[in-house]
């Protein structure tokens, strides 16, 4: 089985420009030939698709008993971190941004929030299952990415009228100056009741939780980028104090800051660094799509 990556466990390839509102990045993971079981960490993120070419994994939300992960799986948007256990796995995957979920999957995102499914287990994942069949037998990352671009662009077809509202909302959620739903409504021009419905349908969670999750991961990414910085020095300005942040740490990662720092995270840490080099952001949730029409 080809390594899929040049150096390190992970490689990232950005999708074609017209797809970057829908797909965060294609990624290729090879954890190496070591037969010892490894444990690692998945941060809260938007939806993701993973095709396992070799090996198998188990995992679940932090604190829950591990379950077998389907070889070809789709995970809805997540509000809590997950722990994975695996050995010698080779994976091809990509992240589905909220607009990508809306256009490619189509069903309400909150139906699959914090859930994992085999891609052939539900009719709403039919296009993903077809994509898996199309790339079967390929091993070159550039070739896989190019074929995914072709198939996904064809599947999207014409622009949907709701796309502009979804992108505006996604950008506003990522704005560090927006801390509450009222501000989000003003920034997007979307009334709060419609904002609530759109948030659950397309983003998977209520808008208040989305803003909290974004604020938490901004702080976490700051510490990841600057390991010499302590937590208090990295806190987002909307946190009341360190205790407030510690409570959010338990909510989103299921552990304390000290427990998190004690975890090895060898694979995910290397992958995050590679992601930052190629995509510009350590974490998928911090990647915000460009404005409609590139404005």
C-alpha positions in Angstrom: 0.0 0.0 0.0 1.6 3.4 -1.0 2.3 5.7 1.9 0.0 8.5 0.5 2.2 11.0 2.3 5.6 12.3 1.6 6.8 13.1 5.1 5.0 12.6 8.4 1.7 10.9 8.9 -0.5 13.3 7.0 -0.9 15.2 3.7 -3.4 17.9 2.9 -4.6 19.0 -0.6 -7.0 21.9 -1.0 -10.0 21.2 -3.3 -10.5 23.1 -6.6 -11.3 26.8 -6.0 -15.0 26.5 -6.7 -15.3 23.7 -4.1 -13.7 25.6 -1.2 -17.0 26.9 0.1 -18.1 23.3 0.4 -15.0 21.2 1.2 -12.4 22.2 3.8 -9.6 20.0 2.5 -8.7 16.5 1.3 -6.4 14.7 3.7 -4.4 11.5 3.5 -3.3 9.7 6.7 -0.8 6.9 7.1 0.1 6.0 10.7 3.0 3.8 9.7 3.7 0.0 10.0 4.0 0.0 13.8 1.7 -2.8 15.0 1.3 -1.3 18.4 -2.2 0.2 19.0 -2.1 4.0 19.2 -4.6 6.3 20.8 -5.3 9.8 19.6 -7.7 12.7 19.6 -10.2 14.3 17.3 -11.3 17.8 18.1 -14.8 19.1 17.6 -15.3 19.8 13.9 -17.6 20.1 11.0 -18.7 16.9 9.2 -16.1 14.6 7.8 -15.8 11.7 5.4 -13.2 9.0 5.9 -12.4 6.1 3.6 -10.2 3.5 5.3 -7.9 1.8 2.8 -6.0 -0.2 5.4 -6.4 -1.1 9.1 -9.3 -0.4 11.4 -10.1 1.9 14.3 -12.4 2.1 17.3 -13.5 5.3 19.0 -16.2 7.4 20.5 -16.9 10.7 22.2 -14.5 11.2 25.2 -15.9 9.4 28.2 -17.9 6.8 26.3 -17.1 3.2 25.5 -15.2 2.8 22.2 -17.1 1.4 19.2 -16.0 -0.1 15.9 -15.8 2.7 13.3 -17.0 1.7 9.8 -14.3 1.4 7.2 -16.0 4.0 5.0 -17.7 6.4 7.3 -19.3 9.9 7.6 -19.4 11.8 10.8 -21.8 14.7 11.3 -20.8 17.9 12.9 -19.4 17.3 16.4 -19.7 19.3 19.6 -17.4 17.2 21.7 -14.0 15.6 21.1 -13.5 11.9 20.4 -10.8 9.4 21.3 -9.6 7.0 18.7 -7.7 3.8 18.9 -6.0 2.3 15.8 -3.1 0.5 14.4 -1.4 0.8 11.0 -4.2 2.7 9.3 -4.3 4.3 5.9 -7.2 6.8 5.4 -8.4 9.1 2.6 -10.8 11.8 3.8 -12.2 15.2 3.5 -14.1 17.7 5.6 -17.6 18.9 4.7 -18.1 22.5 5.6 -21.7 23.4 6.5 -22.5 24.5 3.0 -21.1 21.3 1.7 -23.3 19.3 4.0 -26.4 21.3 2.9 -25.6 20.8 -0.8 -24.1 17.3 -0.9 -25.9 15.5 1.9 -29.1 17.6 2.1 -30.8 16.3 5.2 -30.9 18.3 8.5 -27.4 18.4 10.0 -28.7 18.1 13.6 -30.0 14.7 12.7 -26.4 13.5 12.4 -24.7 15.7 15.0 -22.2 13.8 17.1 -23.0 10.6 15.1 -21.0 8.3 12.8 -22.5 6.2 10.0 -21.2 3.9 7.3 -21.6 5.8 4.0 -23.8 3.0 2.6 -26.1 2.8 5.6 -28.4 5.7 4.9 -29.9 7.0 1.6 -28.8 10.6 2.3 -25.2 9.5 1.9 -25.7 8.0 -1.5 -23.4 10.5 -3.3 -20.6 9.8 -0.8 -21.0 6.0 -1.3 -20.8 6.5 -5.1 -17.7 8.6 -4.7 -16.1 5.8 -2.6 -16.8 3.4 -5.5 -15.3 5.8 -8.0 -11.9 6.2 -6.2 -11.6 2.4 -5.5 -8.1 1.2 -6.5 -6.5 4.6 -6.6 -3.5 5.4 -4.4 -2.0 8.6 -5.7 -3.3 11.6 -3.6 -3.2 14.1 -6.5 -5.2 11.7 -8.6 -7.7 11.0 -5.8 -8.1 14.7 -5.1 -8.6 15.5 -8.8 -11.3 12.8 -9.2 -13.1 13.9 -6.1 -13.0 17.5 -7.4 -14.6 16.3 -10.7 -17.3 14.2 -9.1 -18.2 16.7 -6.3 -18.4 19.6 -8.7 -20.7 17.6 -11.0 -22.9 16.7 -8.0 -23.3 20.3 -6.9 -24.8 21.6 -10.1 -26.3 25.0 -10.0 -25.9 27.4 -7.1 -28.7 27.2 -4.4 -30.3 30.6 -3.4 -29.7 29.8 0.3 -25.9 29.6 -0.2 -25.3 33.3 0.4 -27.1 33.3 3.8 -25.2 30.1 4.8 -21.8 31.7 3.9 -22.6 34.9 5.7 -23.6 33.0 8.8 -20.5 30.8 8.7 -18.3 33.9 8.4 -20.1 35.6 11.3 -19.7 32.5 13.5 -16.0 32.7 12.9 -15.8 36.4 13.8 -14.1 36.8 17.2 -16.0 40.1 17.8 -19.4 38.3 17.8 -20.1 36.6 21.1 -23.9 36.2 21.3 -26.9 35.4 19.2 -28.2 38.9 19.1 -24.9 40.1 17.6 -24.9 37.2 15.2 -28.4 38.2 14.0 -27.4 41.8 13.5 -24.2 40.9 11.6 -26.0 38.5 9.3 -29.3 40.3 8.9 -31.1 37.1 9.7 -33.9 37.3 12.3 -33.2 35.2 15.4 -35.9 32.6 14.9 -34.8 31.9 11.4 -31.2 31.9 12.5 -32.0 29.2 15.0 -33.7 27.0 12.4 -30.9 27.6 9.8 -28.3 26.9 12.4 -29.7 23.5 13.4 -30.5 22.5 9.8 -27.2 23.4 8.2 -24.6 23.7 11.0 -25.9 21.0 13.3 -26.2 22.9 16.6 -28.0 26.0 18.0 -26.2 29.2 17.3 -25.3 29.9 20.9 -23.4 26.6 21.1 -21.7 27.3 17.7 -20.3 30.6 19.1 -19.1 28.9 22.3 -17.4 26.1 20.4 -15.7 28.6 18.1 -14.5 30.8 21.0 -13.1 27.7 22.8 -11.2 26.4 19.8 -9.7 29.8 19.0 -8.2 29.8 22.5 -7.0 26.2 22.1 -5.4 27.0 18.7 -3.6 29.9 20.2 -2.0 27.6 22.8 -1.2 25.0 20.1 0.5 27.7 18.0 2.4 29.1 21.0 3.1 26.3 23.5 5.1 28.6 25.7 2.0 30.6 26.4 -0.1 29.6 29.4 -3.8 29.2 29.3 -4.6 32.5 31.0 -2.5 34.4 28.6 -4.3 32.8 25.6 -7.9 33.3 26.8 -10.4 34.8 24.3 -11.5 38.1 25.6 -15.1 36.9 25.9 -14.3 34.5 28.8 -15.1 35.8 32.2 -12.1 34.1 33.8 -10.0 30.9 33.9 -12.7 29.0 35.6 -15.1 29.8 32.8 -12.7 28.5 30.3 -12.0 25.3 32.4 -15.7 24.5 32.4 -15.8 24.9 28.6 -12.8 22.7 28.4 -14.8 19.9 30.0 -17.8 20.6 27.8 -16.0 20.4 24.5 -13.0 18.1 25.2 -14.4 16.1 28.1 -11.3 16.6 30.3 -9.3 19.3 32.1 -6.5 21.3 30.5 -4.0 19.3 32.6 -5.3 16.0 31.3 -5.3 17.3 27.8 -1.6 18.4 28.0 -0.7 15.0 29.4 -2.0 13.2 26.3 0.6 12.2 23.7 -1.5 13.1 20.6 1.5 12.2 18.3 -0.5 11.7 15.1 -3.0 14.6 15.5 -0.3 17.1 16.6 1.8 16.3 13.5 -1.3 16.4 11.3 -2.4 19.7 12.7 1.1 21.3 12.0 0.9 20.0 8.5 -2.6 21.3 8.1 -1.5 24.7 9.2 1.3 24.8 6.7 -0.9 23.8 3.7 -4.3 25.2 4.7 -3.5 28.1 7.0 -5.4 26.9 10.0 -4.5 24.3 12.6 -8.2 23.2 13.1 -10.9 22.6 10.5 -13.4 24.6 12.5 -11.3 27.7 12.2 -11.3 27.6 8.3 -13.9 30.1 7.1 -15.1 30.2 3.5 -14.6 33.2 1.2 -17.5 35.6 0.8 -20.0 34.9 -2.0 -18.5 35.9 -5.5 -15.1 36.3 -3.8 -16.1 39.7 -2.4 
